[in-house]
Amino acid sequence: MSDAIKHECGIAMLRLLKPLQFYKDKYGTSFYAINKMYLMMEKQHNRGQDGAGFASIKFNDIPGTRYISRIRSNNSQPIQDIFQQINERLNEGMKEHPEYENDVELQKLNLPYLGELFLGHVRYGTFGKNSIESVHPFLRQSNWKHKNLIVAGNFNMTNSDELLQELIDLGQHPKEETDTVTVMEKIGHFLDDEVAKTYLKFKDLGVNKKEASPLIGKELNIQRILERSSKNWDGGYAMAGLIGHGDAFVFRDPSGIRPAYFYKDDEIVVVASERPVIQTVFNVPFESVIELEPAHAIIIKKDGLVTVEKIKEPLLKQACSFERIYFSRGSDAVIYQERKKLGKLIFPDVLKSIENDLKNTVFSYIPNTAETSFYGMTEAAEDFLNQQKLKQILKGKRTISADDLNSILSERPRVEKIAIKDVTLRTFIADDNSRDELVEHVYDVTYGVVKPTDNLVIIDDSIVRGTTLKKSIIKILDRLHPKKIVVVSSAPQIRYPDCYGIDMARLEDFIAFKAALELLKDTNQYHIVETVYQNCKTKNTPLNTENFVKAIYNPFTDVQISKKIAEKLKSESIKAEIEVIYQTVENLHIACPKNKGDWYFTGNYPTKGGIRVVNNAFVNFYEGNKKRAY
């Protein structure tokens, strides 16, 4: 992706169903789970590099000993940092106490991070600062085991302010406004309430407090806690939690916006944000990894009972399509084919742009995530050429010569690696002109393969702001002196902000929005902007279900907006003709049929909170307010 956008976040949960000695005997190490957690987090580093955290819980510990361990990092390589610290602690303990070597019980009793239940998290920050306090997992502590709560999630709430006020109305005094703390305290409040009610039940039966403690853990109704705490949540989420006595859960939002997958056998239960992570780390087949259904939670009791329970009423499933286009690992069997399909489906528009002239067209891609859609586009080009070859051969019938046949068969799409991601240059120079020159050199190009008579088709997975395209990619491609540069986006035009976990919060950042505003000026329709502002300002009530911002785009076709975007991307120094081609929303749904969430393209938000956010975002734009709309 030329315009990097951040995404929050990735989760990994692991529950061991056998005693630690089993893993020592079978896999040769009692650190089996820690090793697997490292692999799961490392293989999800694409989902977050601002911070990483790890937590573990020991079962059946002795009172007075630490049974919860947690470590977090926000340094430049957070996953490596936390596991280096974990390894150092473990190695120091083993070195100081040689008697631990073959005694798993001593290891578990005395070494940190060794346990039966684990939760990991990788983070891209979309809300708040990237301080260590913002890094998951979050811990809510208590001297009562079943009141300890560890929470980590891939989520964003659109109504954090309302949820915060609910806590205040309960008499609480939250220490932060972040949605993570708000959600944790919300779950924590109903956890405390459930514990209190369960204790009273045993008290009435004559059970004393000490005897009641383990019984409360067994009786604790996690489903009811989640139902009550999530009653007013509005957002996209895959929420993971551990409770101090050993229960665990992962809960997915009713629209299925954020992803979660799980696998279970007689040794482990594992949950992660991406399917291939589980497949690779545990060497299990595709069909064994199950997608957690929207509005459901997988609940793992301390005794090993695993159930999937409905927590809320499911809504129309609108799983985030950006997961398929960009965020998730392309090694997933289905995602790989979907990305190729995106490239294939956009090829007819490319063919029209180059006037069917494949002989004088070079195909390439923006490194690195667009590579898979590029394969699909070039396969479509090969299919087209094969049809042309077949027509020529049939036209010649039996009179075609070997030389002519060889000439026909030798035609193939001109596929080259043109753009090369060179380095991440630090633009530390304050002067704008000097900084722009450095940005221009983020990419390098391959010389000698593009002729002045050539079209140069270059595919990207999406175009958000267009800044890198204008300041770097198009400028450096123009040095090759092509006749025409065709920039292809395998995703549709990004027109609206996201509020469910992707860092795309401001309308004025989107090149499609800027293009629409210019078209309104060009066509003497800029009064629409004032009308939209008044509607967003006065009618954006909690009951409103209308996205007023759609009116900005309604007067124009997708092609008109794409042409204006091409104009905006072409600076005065560019000699080549510039054309921009976007994927259609219809083709996106054909390629990615199970991920219908397309609000950033269409403005069709799955929750009322999303509609409120987009209207607030327009008010912020109009008033010059740079704050987020949620």
N, C-alpha and C positions, 0 to 999 in steps of 0.2 A: 504494500500500500504506500503510495507516494505521500499522502497526508496521514501520518500516524495518529490514531485515536486510541484512547485508553479505555479499558474495560474492567469492570469489577465483578468478579474475582474468580478464584478456583478453590474448591474444597476437596478434602480427602479424609475419609473416616475409615477406621479399621477396628474391628472387634474380633479378638481371638476367642474361639469357642472351646479350645482344649487347654489343659494346663501348660505352663511354659515349658515344662520338661519334655512334652510331646514335640515341640518345635526344635528343641535342642537335639533330641534323638533323631528326628526325621531330616532336619535341614542343617544340622551341625552347629547351630548357634541359638542361644536364647535371645539374641538381638534381631531375630527374624523380622519382627513387626517393625522395628525402628528402620531396618534396611528397606523394607517395603514402603514405608511412609516416605522415606527420602526419594525413592524412585517415583512414587506417585506425584509428589510435589514437584520434582524436577521435570517430569514429563508434562506438567501443567504450567511451567514457567511462562509459556506464551500468554497465560491469563493474568499474570501479575508479577511485576518486578519492582514495585515500590516498597514492598515489605513481605515478610513471611513469618508464620508462627506455627508452633507445635505444642500440643498438650497431651498428657497421658494420665491415666488413672489406674492405680493398683487396686486389685480386689483382695478382700480378706486380710487386710493389713492389721497391724497391732496399734491400738490407741497410743497417741504420743509420737507416732512416726508420720513422716510426710507421705501422703498417698496421691497427691496431685502435683504434677510437674508441668511447668509452662515456660516456654522460651520464645522470644520474639526478636526480630531484627528489621531495621530499616536501612541497613547499609547498602552499598552498591551491588552486592551479590548476596541477598538476604538468605536464600535457601542454603547456599554453601556455608554461610556464616553460622546459622543456627545448628546445622549438623556437625560442623567442625567443633563447636562448643560442646555439643552432646557427646561426640566421640572423645573429646579431651577429658570430660568428666568421667566417662565410663572407663577409659584407659587408665586414668589416674587411680580410680578405685580398684581396678583389677591388679594394677602394679603394686599398690600399697598392701593389698590383701590377696596373696597367692592362693589362699584357701578358698576363694570364691570360684576359682577356675572351673571346677567340675560340680559345683553346688549351686544349682539354679535357685533354690529357695533363699540361700544367702545373698545371691545377686539381687533377687527381687526385693528382699528386705532392706538392703543397704545401698543399692545403686539407684540414682534418679533416672527418670524417663522409662524405666522398665515396668511394664504393666500388661493389662489385658485390653484396654480401651484407649484409642488414639484419635486425635483430631488435628488435621493440618490445614493451613490456609495460605494462599498466595494472593497478593493484593495489588490492584491498581487503584489509586485513590481517585474517586470521582466527587467526593464530598469532604470538605475539611482539609486539614493539613496532613502532610505525610510524616507526622511525628511518630515516635515509638508508641505513644498512647493511642494512636489511630489504628495500630496493627492488630489484627485478629490472631488468635482467639481472645475474646474478652472473658474475664473471670469475675464472678460474683461470689464472694466468699462467706462462709458461715462455719460455726463449730459443729453444726448438725450436718452430717454427711449429705442427707437428701435435700438440703437447701443450697448446697454448692452448685453453681451453674456455670458451665463453660459454653460460650456461643461463638460461632463463626458462620459467615454466610456470604453468598454471592447474591447481593440484593441492593435495591434502592427503594425507599418508600417515598411516595409523592406527598404524603400528609404527615410528615414527621412533626410539624408544629402542632397539629391536632393531637397526635399521640403523646407528645410532651405535655400538653395541657391536661390530658386525661390523668397522667401520673401526678401532676400538681394537684388536681382536684381530689385525688386519692390521699393527699396529704404528704406526698413524697417531695423531696427536694433534689431533683436530678443534678448531677455534677457537670453534665455536658449536654449539648443540644444535638449531637450526632444521632443519626437514626439507629446506629448499632447499639449505642448505650440505651436509647429509648426502647428499642425492641427487647434487649436483654432484660431491662428492668420490668417491662411489661410481662414477659414470660416469668420472671422471678417473682413478681407480685402474685400471680396465680399459682405458681409452684408453692410459695409460702402458704397460700390459702388452702391448697389441696393437702399439704402436709398437716396443717392445723386441723382440718376436718377429719383426716384419716386418724390422727392421734386421738381426737375426742372419741372416735368410734371404738378404739382399743381401750381408752380410759374407762369408758362405760362398761367394758367387759372385765374391768379389774386388772388390766395389764399395766405394770409400772413403766416409767419413762425409758429405763434402760432396756427392758424387754421389748418395748414398743418400737424402738428405733429400727431394727432390722425388718420388723413386720411392716412398718410404714413404707420402706423401700419396695417390698414385694407388692403391696397393695396400690402403690401410687398410679393414678390413672393419667398417663401421659397424653392420651388422646383428648381428654377433657381439658387438661391444662392448655394444650395448643388451640383447641376450639375457643376457649374463653379469651386467651391472650391475643389471638389473631382476628378477633371479631371485626375490628375497624381498620385492619391493615389495608392499605391501597398501594400496590407496587408490584414489582417483579422480584421473586425471591426463591432461593434454595437455601433454607435455614437449617443449620446443623447445631445440635446441642448435646452436651454430655452432662449428666447429673451425678453428683459426687459419689453416690452409693453404687453406680454402675449402669443405670439406664442410659439410653441414647436415642436420638431421633434425627431424621432429616425430613424437612417439610417443604413442599413445592407449592408455588402460588397457583390460584385457581385457573389462570389463563395459560399456565405452563410456559411463561415468558423465559424464565431462567432454567437451565437444564440440570438434571440429576439422573445418575444411573447407578444400579447396584448389582451385586453378585453375592450369592450365598452358596456355601457347601457345608460339609460337616466340620470344617476346620476354621473357617473365617466368614465374616460378613464384611463387605467392603462397599463404600459409596464414594463416587467421584463426580466431578462436573462433566467429564467426557468419557465416552465408552472405550476408545482405544487405549486409554491409560490403564483401565482395569484389564483389558485383553492382554496388553503387553507385559505388564508387571506381574500378573498372576498366570499368564500363559493359558488363557481360557478362550473358548470359541466365541464368535460374535453373538450367536443366538443365546448364549448363557448369560449375557449381560443385559439386564432388564431396565427399561426406562421407567423411572418413577412417574406415575400418572399425576397430572395437575390436580391440585386441591387435596392430595394425599400425603401421608407421612409414612416412612418406614420407621417402625418403632422396635428397638432392640432392648429387651429387658435384661437385667443382670443375669437371670437364670438361663439366658440363651434363647428364649422364645422370641421369634421374629415375626412380626405381622405388618401388613400394609393397611392403614386405616384411612378412611375418608374424614378429613378435618373440616372442610368447607364445601359448599356446593360448587362443582366445577362450572366454569364459564366456557364460552367458545374458545377452543384451544388456539392460541396465537403465539406459539413458540417463536422466539427471536430469530428472524431470518439472517441477521448478521452473524449469528453463530455459524451458519453454513457458508456464508460468503467469505468470512474473514477470520473470526475469532478462534473457532475450534481447530484442533489439529487436523490437517488434511489427510492424516494416515487412517482416519475412520473410513471404512469401506464405502459407506453410503455417501458421506460428505465428499469424498474424492470424486465419485461419479456425478454428484450434483454440481460440483464446481466445473467439471468438464462439460456438463450439459449447458451451463450458463454460457460458456465459450461457444459451443455449437449453435445455440439458439440466436446469438447475436450476429453470427456470420452473414446471414442474408443482407442485413443492413450495411455491413462492411463491404460486401460484394457490390452493392448498389453505389456506395461512396466511391469505390475505385473503378466503377464502370466495367466490372467483370475482367479487369486487366490484371490477372495474376502474374503475367510475365514480367511486368514492371512494378511489382509490389513486394516489399520486404515486410515480413511479420516478426514482431518481437514482443517483449513484455517488460513491465516494471518489476524488478526484483522486490520481494521474493514470493509473496503470497499469491501473486497473479499467475504464477507458473502453471498451475493446474487448469485454470480456465483457458490459458493460452494453448495448452495441449488440445483442449476441446475445439477451440477455434481453428487450429491448424488441421485437425482431423476433418472438420467440416470443409476446409479448403481442399483437402485431398479428395474427399468424396465428390466435390464439385468438379475437380479436374478429371477424376476417373469417368464421370458421366460425359464430359467433353471428349475424352479420349475414345470412349466407346462409340460415340456418334461419328467421330472422324474415321474410325476403323470400319464401322458398318457402312459408312458412305463410300469407302474405297472398295468394299466387297473383296473380290479375289484379285483385283488388279494392283493392290497396294504393295509397294516394294519393301524389302527388308530395311533399307535405309529410312524410308518414310515411317515405317512401323517403329523403328528404333527411336526416331525423332519424336514421334507422338508419345511413346512410353516413357521417354526420359524427362518429360515435363513433370515438375513437382513444385509445390509451394516453396518460395524462398524464405526459409526459416533461419533466423540469425539471432545471436545474443548481442543485442545492440547496446542496451542500457546496463551499466554495471554500477552497483552500489559500492562506492569507493571507500569512504570513511565517514564516520560521524564527526564532522568538523565543529570545533567549538567556536561559536561566533562571539568572541569576547571583545571585538572591536566595537566601540560605541558609534562610530560614524556609519550612517545608514548605507551609503554607497559601498563602502568597504565591506560591510557585513553582507550585503546582497551578493557581492562578488564571491565571497566565501561560500554562501549557500549554493550558488550556481555550480560549484565544483563538488557538491555532495555526490553527484553521479558522474561517471565517465562513460565514454562511448567507444565502440569498436569502429575503427576507420577502415575504409577500403572496400566495403561491401554494398554501400548505397550509392547509386548513380544519380546525377541531376535530373534524370527522366523518371525516377522512381517515386512511387507512393511509399510512405513509411507508416505501417499500421502498428500501433503499440497499445497493448491492453493492460489495464490496471483493474484491481478488484473493485475499487470504488473511488469516487472523487468527493471529498468533503468540502474543503476550503479552496482547493485549487492553487494554494500558495506555492507549494513545491513544484507543481507542474509549470507555473508561470515563471518562477524565479530560477528554476534549475533545469528541469527535464526538457521542456520545449526549447529553451535556449541552447542547451548542449546538443540536442538532436538536430537543431537547425544548422549546426556547424558541419553536418554531413551533407548539406545542400540537397535535401530531397525536394521534389516538386510539391509534395503535399504531405502533411503529417496528420494522420487520423488517430485521435486519442479515443480509445474504446474503454468504457466502464462496464464491467460484468454485472454491476449493481445499478438499479435505477437512480434517478436524481434524488439526492438527500435534501429534503425540503423542510423538515420539521425536527425539533429537538427531541432527544431521548430523555427519559426520566426514570428508567428502570435499570440503570447500571452501566450505560455507555456514556463516555465523556463527550457528549454533543449537546450542550445545554443552551447555547445562544444562537438565535436565528441569524443574527448579522454575521456570524462566522461562515454561513453556508453560501457557496458561490451561486447555487441555484436561486436562493432568496435574493441575493444582490442582483442577479440577472433579471428576475421578475420585477423588481423595483424599477430597474432601468427601462424595461419594456413598458411599464405603466407610465413612466415619464414620456417615452418616445411616442406613445399612442394617446397622450393627453387624458390618461385615466388615473392620475396619481391621487385624485380625490378618494379613491377606494381605500387608500392607506388611512386617511382620517376616519372613514366610516368603520373600518376594522378596529381602529384604536378605540373609538367610542363604544363599540359593541363589547370589546374585550374589557374595557374599563367599567362599564355599567351593567353588563349582563352576565358576567362570569361568576355566577352564584354556585353554591354547592350542588344545586339541582340542575344546572345547565349541562346539556349534552351536545352542544354544538361547538365545533372547532371553527371559530370565525376567521382564522388565518387562511383557510382554504380560498377565501375570496381574493387573496393576493395572486394566486396562480390561475384561478378559473378562466380569465379572459384569454389565456394562451395555450397553445398545444405544447406537447413535450418537445417537438422539433423546434418550435420558435425559441423556447428557453435554451435548448442545446446550442442553437446558433448564436444566441446572445452570450452564452458561456464561452463559446469559441472566440468571440470578439474580445471578451475580457481577458482571455488567456494569451492573446497575441499582443506582445509589446511592439513598439515601433521598429525595433532592430530585427524582428523576425521576418525573413524573406519567404519562407514556405507558406503555402495556404494551410490554414488550420481548420480541422473539422472535429467535432466531439460527438460521439455516438454513445448513448446510454441504453442499458437493458430496459425493456419494458417490464412493468409490474406483472403483467399477464405471463410473460416468459419466466419471470422469477418464480412464480407459483407453479409453473409446469416443471421447472428444474428442481425446486425444493418443496414438494407437495405437502410435507408434514410440518413445515415451519412457516405458517401463514402470517406471523407477526411482521407487519410492514409499515407501522405508524410513522417512521422517519421518512418514508417515501410517499405515503398516501395521506397522512394525517388522521388515519382511523385508529384511534387509541383504544386499547382493550379495557381501560378503567376510566372512571370519571375523573380520577386524580390526574390522569394523563391529559385529558381535555383542559382541565383547569391550568395545568402547567404550560401548555402551548399558548393559551390565551394570555397568561401572565408573562410569558416570554416575549410576546409581541408588545405588551405594555412597557416592559423593560427596554426593548429596542427603541420604541418611539420616544421614550423619556430619557434615553441615553444612560440608563442604569445598567451597570455591568454585572450586577449580582445575578445569581442563579434564580430560576423561577420556582425552585422547590427546595 
